[in-house]
Amino acid sequence: MKRETKIIIAIIFCILICILGKVYEIPDDNYIKMQEINENKSLIGLSKEEVVELLGEPRYQYIDGEDKQSYVYNAGTTVKKRILGNSYGRKVYDFRINFDEDGKVEHTYIKECT
């Protein structure tokens, strides 16, 4: 076999390994919805009642030392997949909503559960 042919075969082999080993992170529908709400900041300024009307009852409620309240919702999951279909690396996320002292949404964020 010629040297050039061996090089071409080695390059094609490396490209195939790279393509087949490619990893994609696939979010579920709930993660996509919560990510969109978080990014467009559509909850900022809403009252607790309005948040519950839109998202339902929170999974958890917290009150910090300054009497500010936080709601926690399930923000969905992501799964890593390879082109060949192997799944691994499932991550679960919380969607957190922090209220100001007047009971209005101050800010939101998504955090990976540990």
PyMOL commands that place a pseudoatom at each C-alpha (Angstrom):
pseudoatom trace, name=CA, resn=MET, resi=1, chain=A, elem=C, hetatm=0, pos=[0.000, 0.000, 0.000]
pseudoatom trace, name=CA, resn=LYS, resi=2, chain=A, elem=C, hetatm=0, pos=[1.242, 3.443, -0.794]
pseudoatom trace, name=CA, resn=ARG, resi=3, chain=A, elem=C, hetatm=0, pos=[2.079, 5.825, 1.982]
pseudoatom trace, name=CA, resn=GLU, resi=4, chain=A, elem=C, hetatm=0, pos=[-0.564, 8.333, 0.801]
pseudoatom trace, name=CA, resn=THR, resi=5, chain=A, elem=C, hetatm=0, pos=[-3.284, 5.668, 0.948]
pseudoatom trace, name=CA, resn=LYS, resi=6, chain=A, elem=C, hetatm=0, pos=[-2.329, 4.779, 4.529]
pseudoatom trace, name=CA, resn=ILE, resi=7, chain=A, elem=C, hetatm=0, pos=[-2.463, 8.439, 5.517]
pseudoatom trace, name=CA, resn=ILE, resi=8, chain=A, elem=C, hetatm=0, pos=[-5.892, 8.882, 3.902]
pseudoatom trace, name=CA, resn=ILE, resi=9, chain=A, elem=C, hetatm=0, pos=[-7.228, 5.774, 5.669]
pseudoatom trace, name=CA, resn=ALA, resi=10, chain=A, elem=C, hetatm=0, pos=[-5.851, 7.009, 9.007]
pseudoatom trace, name=CA, resn=ILE, resi=11, chain=A, elem=C, hetatm=0, pos=[-7.452, 10.439, 8.492]
pseudoatom trace, name=CA, resn=ILE, resi=12, chain=A, elem=C, hetatm=0, pos=[-10.828, 8.893, 7.584]
pseudoatom trace, name=CA, resn=PHE, resi=13, chain=A, elem=C, hetatm=0, pos=[-10.598, 6.625, 10.637]
pseudoatom trace, name=CA, resn=CYS, resi=14, chain=A, elem=C, hetatm=0, pos=[-9.878, 9.599, 12.925]
pseudoatom trace, name=CA, resn=ILE, resi=15, chain=A, elem=C, hetatm=0, pos=[-12.780, 11.585, 11.445]
pseudoatom trace, name=CA, resn=LEU, resi=16, chain=A, elem=C, hetatm=0, pos=[-15.157, 8.648, 12.001]
pseudoatom trace, name=CA, resn=ILE, resi=17, chain=A, elem=C, hetatm=0, pos=[-14.039, 8.281, 15.611]
pseudoatom trace, name=CA, resn=CYS, resi=18, chain=A, elem=C, hetatm=0, pos=[-14.585, 12.021, 16.185]
pseudoatom trace, name=CA, resn=ILE, resi=19, chain=A, elem=C, hetatm=0, pos=[-18.051, 11.972, 14.588]
pseudoatom trace, name=CA, resn=LEU, resi=20, chain=A, elem=C, hetatm=0, pos=[-19.233, 8.825, 16.359]
pseudoatom trace, name=CA, resn=GLY, resi=21, chain=A, elem=C, hetatm=0, pos=[-17.823, 9.998, 19.680]
pseudoatom trace, name=CA, resn=LYS, resi=22, chain=A, elem=C, hetatm=0, pos=[-19.536, 13.403, 19.502]
pseudoatom trace, name=CA, resn=VAL, resi=23, chain=A, elem=C, hetatm=0, pos=[-21.559, 14.173, 22.630]
pseudoatom trace, name=CA, resn=TYR, resi=24, chain=A, elem=C, hetatm=0, pos=[-24.803, 16.139, 22.661]
pseudoatom trace, name=CA, resn=GLU, resi=25, chain=A, elem=C, hetatm=0, pos=[-26.607, 17.441, 25.716]
pseudoatom trace, name=CA, resn=ILE, resi=26, chain=A, elem=C, hetatm=0, pos=[-30.345, 16.906, 25.207]
pseudoatom trace, name=CA, resn=PRO, resi=27, chain=A, elem=C, hetatm=0, pos=[-32.713, 18.935, 27.435]
pseudoatom trace, name=CA, resn=ASP, resi=28, chain=A, elem=C, hetatm=0, pos=[-36.242, 17.782, 28.225]
pseudoatom trace, name=CA, resn=ASP, resi=29, chain=A, elem=C, hetatm=0, pos=[-39.313, 19.957, 27.523]
pseudoatom trace, name=CA, resn=ASN, resi=30, chain=A, elem=C, hetatm=0, pos=[-39.540, 21.248, 31.097]
pseudoatom trace, name=CA, resn=TYR, resi=31, chain=A, elem=C, hetatm=0, pos=[-35.903, 22.401, 31.052]
pseudoatom trace, name=CA, resn=ILE, resi=32, chain=A, elem=C, hetatm=0, pos=[-36.476, 24.240, 27.772]
pseudoatom trace, name=CA, resn=LYS, resi=33, chain=A, elem=C, hetatm=0, pos=[-39.599, 25.961, 29.179]
pseudoatom trace, name=CA, resn=MET, resi=34, chain=A, elem=C, hetatm=0, pos=[-37.918, 27.011, 32.436]
pseudoatom trace, name=CA, resn=GLN, resi=35, chain=A, elem=C, hetatm=0, pos=[-34.767, 28.160, 30.632]
pseudoatom trace, name=CA, resn=GLU, resi=36, chain=A, elem=C, hetatm=0, pos=[-36.905, 30.351, 28.364]
pseudoatom trace, name=CA, resn=ILE, resi=37, chain=A, elem=C, hetatm=0, pos=[-38.770, 31.862, 31.337]
pseudoatom trace, name=CA, resn=ASN, resi=38, chain=A, elem=C, hetatm=0, pos=[-35.474, 32.527, 33.096]
pseudoatom trace, name=CA, resn=GLU, resi=39, chain=A, elem=C, hetatm=0, pos=[-33.784, 34.089, 30.051]
pseudoatom trace, name=CA, resn=ASN, resi=40, chain=A, elem=C, hetatm=0, pos=[-36.636, 36.399, 29.047]
pseudoatom trace, name=CA, resn=LYS, resi=41, chain=A, elem=C, hetatm=0, pos=[-37.134, 37.519, 32.682]
pseudoatom trace, name=CA, resn=SER, resi=42, chain=A, elem=C, hetatm=0, pos=[-40.917, 37.347, 32.262]
pseudoatom trace, name=CA, resn=LEU, resi=43, chain=A, elem=C, hetatm=0, pos=[-41.507, 36.755, 35.977]
pseudoatom trace, name=CA, resn=ILE, resi=44, chain=A, elem=C, hetatm=0, pos=[-39.663, 39.852, 37.222]
pseudoatom trace, name=CA, resn=GLY, resi=45, chain=A, elem=C, hetatm=0, pos=[-42.067, 42.095, 39.124]
pseudoatom trace, name=CA, resn=LEU, resi=46, chain=A, elem=C, hetatm=0, pos=[-44.845, 39.516, 39.464]
pseudoatom trace, name=CA, resn=SER, resi=47, chain=A, elem=C, hetatm=0, pos=[-46.399, 38.755, 42.857]
pseudoatom trace, name=CA, resn=LYS, resi=48, chain=A, elem=C, hetatm=0, pos=[-46.219, 35.375, 44.577]
pseudoatom trace, name=CA, resn=GLU, resi=49, chain=A, elem=C, hetatm=0, pos=[-49.845, 34.728, 43.658]
pseudoatom trace, name=CA, resn=GLU, resi=50, chain=A, elem=C, hetatm=0, pos=[-49.188, 35.468, 39.988]
pseudoatom trace, name=CA, resn=VAL, resi=51, chain=A, elem=C, hetatm=0, pos=[-46.196, 33.111, 39.974]
pseudoatom trace, name=CA, resn=VAL, resi=52, chain=A, elem=C, hetatm=0, pos=[-48.281, 30.316, 41.518]
pseudoatom trace, name=CA, resn=GLU, resi=53, chain=A, elem=C, hetatm=0, pos=[-51.026, 30.994, 38.961]
pseudoatom trace, name=CA, resn=LEU, resi=54, chain=A, elem=C, hetatm=0, pos=[-48.523, 30.614, 36.106]
pseudoatom trace, name=CA, resn=LEU, resi=55, chain=A, elem=C, hetatm=0, pos=[-46.322, 27.775, 37.396]
pseudoatom trace, name=CA, resn=GLY, resi=56, chain=A, elem=C, hetatm=0, pos=[-48.400, 26.047, 40.067]
pseudoatom trace, name=CA, resn=GLU, resi=57, chain=A, elem=C, hetatm=0, pos=[-47.412, 25.459, 43.661]
pseudoatom trace, name=CA, resn=PRO, resi=58, chain=A, elem=C, hetatm=0, pos=[-43.646, 25.472, 44.255]
pseudoatom trace, name=CA, resn=ARG, resi=59, chain=A, elem=C, hetatm=0, pos=[-41.862, 22.284, 45.274]
pseudoatom trace, name=CA, resn=TYR, resi=60, chain=A, elem=C, hetatm=0, pos=[-40.126, 24.133, 48.125]
pseudoatom trace, name=CA, resn=GLN, resi=61, chain=A, elem=C, hetatm=0, pos=[-40.437, 27.524, 49.812]
pseudoatom trace, name=CA, resn=TYR, resi=62, chain=A, elem=C, hetatm=0, pos=[-37.640, 29.164, 51.782]
pseudoatom trace, name=CA, resn=ILE, resi=63, chain=A, elem=C, hetatm=0, pos=[-37.384, 32.289, 53.913]
pseudoatom trace, name=CA, resn=ASP, resi=64, chain=A, elem=C, hetatm=0, pos=[-33.905, 33.717, 54.495]
pseudoatom trace, name=CA, resn=GLY, resi=65, chain=A, elem=C, hetatm=0, pos=[-32.623, 35.757, 57.440]
pseudoatom trace, name=CA, resn=GLU, resi=66, chain=A, elem=C, hetatm=0, pos=[-33.883, 39.006, 55.915]
pseudoatom trace, name=CA, resn=ASP, resi=67, chain=A, elem=C, hetatm=0, pos=[-37.446, 37.611, 55.582]
pseudoatom trace, name=CA, resn=LYS, resi=68, chain=A, elem=C, hetatm=0, pos=[-37.126, 37.344, 51.805]
pseudoatom trace, name=CA, resn=GLN, resi=69, chain=A, elem=C, hetatm=0, pos=[-38.910, 34.363, 50.333]
pseudoatom trace, name=CA, resn=SER, resi=70, chain=A, elem=C, hetatm=0, pos=[-37.771, 31.988, 47.594]
pseudoatom trace, name=CA, resn=TYR, resi=71, chain=A, elem=C, hetatm=0, pos=[-39.737, 29.437, 45.593]
pseudoatom trace, name=CA, resn=VAL, resi=72, chain=A, elem=C, hetatm=0, pos=[-38.143, 26.364, 44.032]
pseudoatom trace, name=CA, resn=TYR, resi=73, chain=A, elem=C, hetatm=0, pos=[-39.593, 24.528, 41.028]
pseudoatom trace, name=CA, resn=ASN, resi=74, chain=A, elem=C, hetatm=0, pos=[-38.417, 21.509, 39.081]
pseudoatom trace, name=CA, resn=ALA, resi=75, chain=A, elem=C, hetatm=0, pos=[-36.525, 22.864, 36.057]
pseudoatom trace, name=CA, resn=GLY, resi=76, chain=A, elem=C, hetatm=0, pos=[-36.197, 19.585, 34.203]
pseudoatom trace, name=CA, resn=THR, resi=77, chain=A, elem=C, hetatm=0, pos=[-33.230, 17.504, 33.170]
pseudoatom trace, name=CA, resn=THR, resi=78, chain=A, elem=C, hetatm=0, pos=[-30.553, 17.175, 30.525]
pseudoatom trace, name=CA, resn=VAL, resi=79, chain=A, elem=C, hetatm=0, pos=[-28.957, 13.958, 29.293]
pseudoatom trace, name=CA, resn=LYS, resi=80, chain=A, elem=C, hetatm=0, pos=[-25.707, 13.552, 27.414]
pseudoatom trace, name=CA, resn=LYS, resi=81, chain=A, elem=C, hetatm=0, pos=[-25.940, 11.318, 24.341]
pseudoatom trace, name=CA, resn=ARG, resi=82, chain=A, elem=C, hetatm=0, pos=[-23.537, 10.087, 21.735]
pseudoatom trace, name=CA, resn=ILE, resi=83, chain=A, elem=C, hetatm=0, pos=[-24.448, 9.726, 18.064]
pseudoatom trace, name=CA, resn=LEU, resi=84, chain=A, elem=C, hetatm=0, pos=[-24.536, 5.961, 18.514]
pseudoatom trace, name=CA, resn=GLY, resi=85, chain=A, elem=C, hetatm=0, pos=[-27.315, 6.382, 21.079]
pseudoatom trace, name=CA, resn=ASN, resi=86, chain=A, elem=C, hetatm=0, pos=[-25.530, 5.758, 24.362]
pseudoatom trace, name=CA, resn=SER, resi=87, chain=A, elem=C, hetatm=0, pos=[-26.981, 7.949, 27.126]
pseudoatom trace, name=CA, resn=TYR, resi=88, chain=A, elem=C, hetatm=0, pos=[-25.151, 9.027, 30.247]
pseudoatom trace, name=CA, resn=GLY, resi=89, chain=A, elem=C, hetatm=0, pos=[-24.624, 12.047, 32.468]
pseudoatom trace, name=CA, resn=ARG, resi=90, chain=A, elem=C, hetatm=0, pos=[-28.200, 12.898, 33.490]
pseudoatom trace, name=CA, resn=LYS, resi=91, chain=A, elem=C, hetatm=0, pos=[-28.389, 16.266, 35.264]
pseudoatom trace, name=CA, resn=VAL, resi=92, chain=A, elem=C, hetatm=0, pos=[-31.367, 17.557, 37.251]
pseudoatom trace, name=CA, resn=TYR, resi=93, chain=A, elem=C, hetatm=0, pos=[-32.054, 21.286, 37.676]
pseudoatom trace, name=CA, resn=ASP, resi=94, chain=A, elem=C, hetatm=0, pos=[-34.037, 23.563, 40.008]
pseudoatom trace, name=CA, resn=PHE, resi=95, chain=A, elem=C, hetatm=0, pos=[-35.652, 26.822, 38.945]
pseudoatom trace, name=CA, resn=ARG, resi=96, chain=A, elem=C, hetatm=0, pos=[-35.346, 29.295, 41.799]
pseudoatom trace, name=CA, resn=ILE, resi=97, chain=A, elem=C, hetatm=0, pos=[-37.383, 32.448, 42.186]
pseudoatom trace, name=CA, resn=ASN, resi=98, chain=A, elem=C, hetatm=0, pos=[-36.357, 35.073, 44.738]
pseudoatom trace, name=CA, resn=PHE, resi=99, chain=A, elem=C, hetatm=0, pos=[-38.832, 37.661, 45.972]
pseudoatom trace, name=CA, resn=ASP, resi=100, chain=A, elem=C, hetatm=0, pos=[-38.077, 41.102, 47.377]
pseudoatom trace, name=CA, resn=GLU, resi=101, chain=A, elem=C, hetatm=0, pos=[-39.436, 42.415, 50.680]
pseudoatom trace, name=CA, resn=ASP, resi=102, chain=A, elem=C, hetatm=0, pos=[-42.661, 43.494, 48.921]
pseudoatom trace, name=CA, resn=GLY, resi=103, chain=A, elem=C, hetatm=0, pos=[-43.361, 39.963, 47.675]
pseudoatom trace, name=CA, resn=LYS, resi=104, chain=A, elem=C, hetatm=0, pos=[-42.478, 40.696, 44.034]
pseudoatom trace, name=CA, resn=VAL, resi=105, chain=A, elem=C, hetatm=0, pos=[-40.095, 38.607, 41.951]
pseudoatom trace, name=CA, resn=GLU, resi=106, chain=A, elem=C, hetatm=0, pos=[-36.637, 40.134, 42.257]
pseudoatom trace, name=CA, resn=HIS, resi=107, chain=A, elem=C, hetatm=0, pos=[-34.697, 37.594, 40.153]
pseudoatom trace, name=CA, resn=THR, resi=108, chain=A, elem=C, hetatm=0, pos=[-34.698, 34.004, 38.927]
pseudoatom trace, name=CA, resn=TYR, resi=109, chain=A, elem=C, hetatm=0, pos=[-32.024, 31.458, 38.142]
pseudoatom trace, name=CA, resn=ILE, resi=110, chain=A, elem=C, hetatm=0, pos=[-31.554, 27.813, 37.258]
pseudoatom trace, name=CA, resn=LYS, resi=111, chain=A, elem=C, hetatm=0, pos=[-29.214, 25.700, 39.346]
pseudoatom trace, name=CA, resn=GLU, resi=112, chain=A, elem=C, hetatm=0, pos=[-28.049, 22.124, 38.944]
pseudoatom trace, name=CA, resn=CYS, resi=113, chain=A, elem=C, hetatm=0, pos=[-29.146, 19.910, 41.845]
pseudoatom trace, name=CA, resn=THR, resi=114, chain=A, elem=C, hetatm=0, pos=[-26.284, 18.208, 43.588]
for i in range(1, 114): cmd.bond("trace and resi %d" % i, "trace and resi %d" % (i + 1))
show_as sticks, trace
zoom trace
